[in-house]
Amino acid sequence: MSETAVLEIVELDDGEIVLRSAEHEGEPLVRIRFSEEAADLLRRSRFEVAQDMIDRAITRTQLWEGEEDEMAAIGTVH
């Protein structure tokens, strides 16, 4: 059985959206900061857009090469 990292996507007080380990403190794995103009255009959907960006990046990198069927069944939890 392989080790599984528990990750979370959160919005920080400064509006930055990060992907980080839910179990360990430290530097976030990914940071997303929208410009003021983009934030105004996206309004309430900023968080959902950031989630989609992170989901897409993870699936495109094929981090789980060879485990495609297993990962497709698991999906992403937010």
Protein Blocks (a to p, Z undefined) as FASTA:
>chain_A
ZZdddddddddfkopacdddfkbgcddfbdcdddfklmmmnmmmmmmmmmmmmmmmmmmn
ommgoilmmmmmnopaZZ
